[in-house]
């Protein structure tokens, strides 16, 4: 005998209220809430390396760099990017940004499909977004999706390359992105 389960969708406001008191982070997509799993050592080091490089570079500029606990809000979703840069002074929510300029996601085999498809399409719908990075944690590879007028270009960086972030005027040796990851 089959049973029917009623799926209860929640509003964005209910999600935001619950997230403030939750011990576990969740992402929100169209009324559905998804718990997030913990990140690996490599994942944390890579995200930390981006933050450590971006923060002093942006000092004194109108841009702010956020790491992992600040959400990005899209039409019907809230995601937690690994690193995000927001430069619009009107983007002043306490728990999320709506107009990021740069988003970095550190991918693993279990998150790559979602980050490369669902999140990429969602993020690229943001008019403010200039670059979206997918950073592998199991090999030295950074894919940069960069806005080029109405289209997006893909640049792939590997060993001995520089990761060129035109959105914030910065070039980072890829070895710096992966510093201490495999040592």
RORO-954378 format. One record per residue: x, z, y of N, C-alpha, C in turn. Coordinates in steps of 0.05 Angstrom, whole numbers, always signed. Layout:
N
[[X Z Y] [X Z Y] [X Z Y]],
...
END
This chain:
183
[[+17 +0 -23] [+0 +0 +0] [+18 +0 +25]],
[[+11 -17 +44] [+27 -18 +69] [+16 +1 +90]],
[[+33 +9 +108] [+24 +26 +130] [+32 +13 +156]],
[[+16 +17 +176] [+22 +7 +202] [+33 +29 +219]],
[[+54 +23 +234] [+65 +42 +253] [+60 +33 +281]],
[[+52 +51 +297] [+47 +44 +325] [+73 +47 +341]],
[[+81 +26 +354] [+105 +27 +370] [+97 +35 +398]],
[[+109 +56 +408] [+103 +66 +434] [+124 +57 +454]],
[[+116 +42 +474] [+135 +33 +494] [+135 +53 +517]],
[[+158 +57 +530] [+159 +75 +553] [+164 +59 +578]],
[[+158 +71 +600] [+162 +58 +626] [+191 +63 +635]],
[[+201 +47 +653] [+228 +52 +664] [+231 +80 +676]],
[[+210 +89 +689] [+211 +116 +701] [+214 +137 +680]],
[[+198 +135 +658] [+200 +154 +636] [+228 +153 +624]],
[[+239 +129 +621] [+266 +126 +610] [+287 +141 +628]],
[[+286 +136 +654] [+305 +148 +673] [+302 +178 +673]],
[[+278 +188 +673] [+274 +217 +672] [+286 +230 +646]],
[[+280 +217 +624] [+290 +228 +599] [+321 +226 +596]],
[[+332 +205 +607] [+361 +200 +605] [+376 +222 +621]],
[[+365 +233 +642] [+379 +253 +657] [+383 +279 +641]],
[[+367 +284 +620] [+369 +309 +605] [+378 +304 +576]],
[[+383 +280 +569] [+391 +273 +542] [+420 +279 +536]],
[[+426 +289 +512] [+454 +292 +504] [+466 +266 +494]],
[[+449 +247 +489] [+457 +221 +478] [+449 +200 +499]],
[[+467 +181 +504] [+461 +159 +522] [+444 +138 +508]],
[[+425 +126 +523] [+408 +105 +512] [+407 +81 +530]],
[[+404 +58 +519] [+399 +34 +536] [+369 +28 +533]],
[[+358 +14 +553] [+330 +9 +554] [+325 -21 +558]],
[[+309 -32 +541] [+302 -60 +543] [+272 -64 +538]],
[[+258 -72 +558] [+229 -79 +556] [+213 -57 +543]],
[[+217 -32 +550] [+201 -11 +539] [+212 +3 +515]],
[[+233 -10 +503] [+246 +1 +479] [+271 +16 +487]],
[[+277 +38 +473] [+301 +54 +479] [+319 +53 +454]],
[[+345 +49 +459] [+365 +46 +438] [+387 +66 +443]],
[[+392 +84 +423] [+414 +103 +425] [+441 +88 +424]],
[[+460 +98 +438] [+487 +87 +438] [+505 +103 +421]],
[[+523 +90 +407] [+542 +104 +389] [+567 +110 +405]],
[[+583 +128 +394] [+609 +134 +406] [+628 +111 +405]],
[[+648 +111 +422] [+667 +90 +424] [+693 +98 +411]],
[[+708 +78 +402] [+734 +83 +388] [+756 +89 +408]],
[[+778 +97 +398] [+802 +103 +414] [+810 +79 +430]],
[[+812 +56 +416] [+820 +31 +430] [+801 +24 +452]],
[[+775 +27 +447] [+754 +21 +466] [+758 +38 +492]],
[[+763 +64 +488] [+767 +82 +510] [+792 +76 +526]],
[[+813 +69 +512] [+839 +63 +526] [+836 +38 +542]],
[[+823 +17 +531] [+820 -8 +546] [+803 -4 +571]],
[[+780 +9 +567] [+762 +14 +590] [+777 +31 +611]],
[[+792 +51 +602] [+807 +68 +620] [+828 +53 +635]],
[[+841 +34 +621] [+862 +18 +634] [+850 +0 +656]],
[[+826 -11 +651] [+813 -27 +672] [+807 -9 +696]],
[[+795 +14 +691] [+788 +32 +712] [+812 +41 +728]],
[[+833 +49 +714] [+858 +59 +726] [+871 +37 +744]],
[[+867 +12 +737] [+878 -10 +753] [+860 -17 +777]],
[[+834 -18 +772] [+815 -25 +793] [+812 -4 +815]],
[[+812 +21 +807] [+807 +42 +826] [+827 +42 +850]],
[[+853 +43 +845] [+871 +42 +869] [+870 +16 +884]],
[[+865 -6 +869] [+863 -32 +882] [+840 -33 +902]],
[[+818 -20 +896] [+794 -20 +913] [+793 +2 +933]],
[[+813 +20 +933] [+813 +42 +952] [+813 +31 +980]],
[[+796 +42 +997] [+793 +33 +1025] [+776 +9 +1029]],
[[+766 -2 +1007] [+748 -26 +1009] [+719 -16 +1004]],
[[+700 -33 +1010] [+672 -24 +1006] [+663 -23 +976]],
[[+680 -32 +958] [+673 -33 +930] [+679 -6 +916]],
[[+663 +0 +896] [+666 +24 +879] [+667 +15 +850]],
[[+685 +28 +835] [+688 +23 +807] [+676 +46 +791]],
[[+660 +39 +771] [+646 +59 +754] [+654 +54 +725]],
[[+655 +75 +710] [+662 +73 +682] [+641 +86 +664]],
[[+631 +72 +646] [+614 +79 +623] [+589 +96 +627]],
[[+587 +114 +646] [+563 +130 +649] [+545 +121 +671]],
[[+552 +100 +685] [+534 +89 +706] [+520 +64 +695]],
[[+494 +64 +697] [+478 +42 +686] [+477 +19 +706]],
[[+471 -4 +695] [+463 -28 +711] [+434 -33 +705]],
[[+418 -38 +726] [+390 -43 +724] [+384 -73 +728]],
[[+370 -84 +709] [+361 -112 +711] [+330 -111 +711]],
[[+317 -134 +711] [+288 -135 +713] [+274 -116 +694]],
[[+280 -117 +668] [+266 -99 +649] [+286 -85 +631]],
[[+310 -79 +641] [+330 -67 +624] [+349 -49 +641]],
[[+360 -29 +626] [+382 -13 +637] [+403 -13 +615]],
[[+427 -21 +622] [+450 -21 +604] [+472 -4 +616]],
[[+490 +6 +598] [+513 +21 +606] [+538 +3 +602]],
[[+547 -12 +623] [+572 -27 +619] [+596 -8 +617]],
[[+617 -18 +605] [+641 -1 +602] [+654 +4 +629]],
[[+656 -17 +645] [+667 -15 +672] [+650 -34 +690]],
[[+646 -25 +714] [+629 -41 +733] [+640 -36 +761]],
[[+640 -58 +777] [+647 -56 +805] [+623 -65 +821]],
[[+615 -48 +840] [+593 -54 +858] [+604 -53 +887]],
[[+597 -73 +903] [+607 -75 +930] [+586 -76 +951]],
[[+561 -76 +944] [+538 -77 +963] [+531 -49 +972]],
[[+535 -44 +998] [+530 -17 +1008] [+500 -9 +1006]],
[[+482 -27 +1002] [+454 -21 +998] [+448 -12 +970]],
[[+466 -15 +952] [+463 -8 +924] [+470 +22 +921]],
[[+452 +40 +927] [+459 +68 +929] [+444 +86 +910]],
[[+434 +76 +888] [+420 +94 +869] [+440 +113 +857]],
[[+431 +137 +850] [+449 +157 +838] [+457 +151 +810]],
[[+440 +138 +794] [+445 +135 +766] [+448 +106 +756]],
[[+445 +87 +774] [+448 +59 +766] [+454 +41 +790]],
[[+465 +18 +784] [+470 -3 +804] [+452 -26 +798]],
[[+445 -41 +819] [+428 -64 +815] [+443 -90 +824]],
[[+465 -87 +838] [+479 -110 +849] [+509 -109 +843]],
[[+517 -106 +818] [+545 -106 +812] [+558 -133 +816]],
[[+584 -133 +822] [+599 -157 +827] [+615 -165 +802]],
[[+624 -144 +787] [+641 -148 +763] [+631 -129 +742]],
[[+629 -139 +717] [+622 -122 +694] [+641 -128 +672]],
[[+651 -106 +659] [+669 -108 +636] [+656 -95 +613]],
[[+655 -109 +590] [+646 -97 +565] [+669 -99 +545]],
[[+676 -77 +533] [+696 -77 +511] [+681 -80 +485]],
[[+687 -101 +470] [+671 -108 +447] [+685 -100 +421]],
[[+668 -96 +401] [+677 -91 +374] [+662 -110 +356]],
[[+669 -112 +331] [+653 -130 +313] [+624 -122 +312]],
[[+617 -97 +316] [+589 -89 +314] [+574 -94 +340]],
[[+587 -97 +363] [+574 -101 +389] [+577 -129 +400]],
[[+595 -145 +388] [+602 -170 +400] [+578 -189 +404]],
[[+561 -192 +384] [+539 -210 +386] [+520 -202 +408]],
[[+514 -177 +410] [+495 -167 +431] [+508 -170 +459]],
[[+534 -163 +461] [+548 -165 +487] [+551 -195 +496]],
[[+557 -212 +476] [+563 -240 +483] [+537 -256 +486]],
[[+515 -247 +476] [+490 -263 +478] [+470 -248 +497]],
[[+457 -228 +486] [+436 -214 +501] [+445 -204 +529]],
[[+467 -188 +528] [+476 -177 +553] [+487 -198 +572]],
[[+502 -217 +561] [+513 -238 +579] [+491 -253 +594]],
[[+470 -261 +579] [+448 -275 +592] [+435 -257 +613]],
[[+430 -232 +606] [+418 -214 +625] [+435 -210 +649]],
[[+460 -204 +645] [+478 -199 +668] [+481 -224 +686]],
[[+482 -247 +673] [+485 -271 +689] [+461 -278 +706]],
[[+439 -264 +701] [+415 -268 +718] [+417 -253 +744]],
[[+437 -235 +747] [+441 -220 +771] [+455 -238 +792]],
[[+442 -242 +815] [+454 -259 +835] [+481 -249 +846]],
[[+484 -222 +845] [+508 -210 +856] [+532 -213 +838]],
[[+527 -218 +812] [+549 -217 +792] [+567 -242 +795]],
[[+593 -238 +798] [+612 -260 +800] [+628 -264 +774]],
[[+633 -241 +760] [+649 -243 +735] [+638 -224 +714]],
[[+639 -233 +689] [+631 -216 +666] [+653 -220 +646]],
[[+666 -197 +638] [+688 -198 +619] [+680 -186 +592]],
[[+688 -200 +571] [+685 -190 +544] [+714 -185 +534]],
[[+720 -161 +528] [+748 -153 +522] [+749 -144 +493]],
[[+763 -158 +476] [+766 -151 +448] [+783 -126 +445]],
[[+776 -109 +425] [+793 -85 +421] [+810 -88 +396]],
[[+806 -109 +380] [+821 -112 +356] [+842 -134 +358]],
[[+843 -147 +381] [+864 -167 +386] [+866 -170 +417]],
[[+888 -182 +426] [+893 -185 +454] [+878 -210 +464]],
[[+853 -206 +472] [+836 -229 +482] [+816 -219 +502]],
[[+815 -232 +525] [+796 -226 +546] [+782 -252 +553]],
[[+755 -252 +550] [+739 -275 +558] [+726 -269 +585]],
[[+731 -286 +604] [+720 -282 +631] [+699 -304 +636]],
[[+674 -295 +640] [+653 -313 +649] [+652 -311 +679]],
[[+657 -333 +693] [+660 -332 +722] [+639 -352 +734]],
[[+625 -341 +754] [+605 -358 +768] [+619 -380 +783]],
[[+609 -404 +780] [+620 -428 +794] [+595 -443 +805]],
[[+587 -435 +829] [+563 -446 +842] [+539 -437 +825]],
[[+524 -456 +814] [+501 -450 +797] [+507 -448 +768]],
[[+532 -453 +760] [+540 -453 +732] [+559 -429 +727]],
[[+567 -427 +702] [+587 -406 +694] [+609 -420 +679]],
[[+634 -413 +686] [+657 -423 +672] [+668 -401 +654]],
[[+681 -409 +632] [+693 -390 +614] [+723 -394 +614]],
[[+738 -372 +619] [+767 -372 +617] [+775 -351 +596]],
[[+792 -358 +578] [+801 -340 +557] [+830 -334 +561]],
[[+836 -308 +562] [+864 -299 +566] [+874 -286 +540]],
[[+898 -293 +533] [+911 -281 +509] [+939 -272 +517]],
[[+955 -266 +497] [+981 -254 +501] [+997 -270 +522]],
[[+1011 -255 +540] [+1027 -265 +562] [+1012 -276 +585]],
[[+985 -276 +584] [+969 -286 +607] [+964 -264 +627]],
[[+954 -271 +650] [+944 -253 +670] [+914 -255 +671]],
[[+900 -232 +671] [+871 -231 +674] [+865 -233 +704]],
[[+855 -256 +712] [+850 -262 +740] [+821 -254 +747]],
[[+819 -234 +764] [+792 -225 +773] [+788 -234 +802]],
[[+777 -257 +805] [+773 -269 +832] [+752 -253 +848]],
[[+734 -240 +834] [+713 -224 +848] [+724 -201 +864]],
[[+747 -191 +856] [+759 -168 +871] [+788 -174 +880]],
[[+797 -199 +876] [+823 -207 +886] [+846 -193 +871]],
[[+845 -193 +845] [+866 -179 +829] [+873 -194 +804]],
[[+899 -194 +798] [+909 -205 +773] [+923 -183 +758]],
[[+916 -180 +732] [+926 -159 +715] [+940 -171 +691]],
[[+966 -165 +686] [+978 -174 +662] [+962 -164 +638]],
[[+956 -182 +619] [+940 -174 +596] [+952 -151 +581]],
[[+978 -149 +581] [+991 -127 +567] [+984 -100 +580]],
[[+978 -100 +606] [+970 -75 +620] [+941 -68 +611]],
[[+924 -87 +606] [+897 -82 +596] [+899 -67 +570]],
[[+918 -75 +553] [+920 -64 +526] [+942 -42 +523]],
[[+951 -32 +546] [+972 -12 +546] [+964 +12 +528]],
[[+982 +20 +510] [+979 +43 +492] [+958 +40 +470]],
[[+946 +17 +468] [+924 +13 +448] [+936 +12 +420]],
[[+958 -1 +416] [+969 -3 +389] [+994 +12 +385]],
[[+1001 +31 +403] [+1025 +46 +400] [+1020 +72 +386]],
END
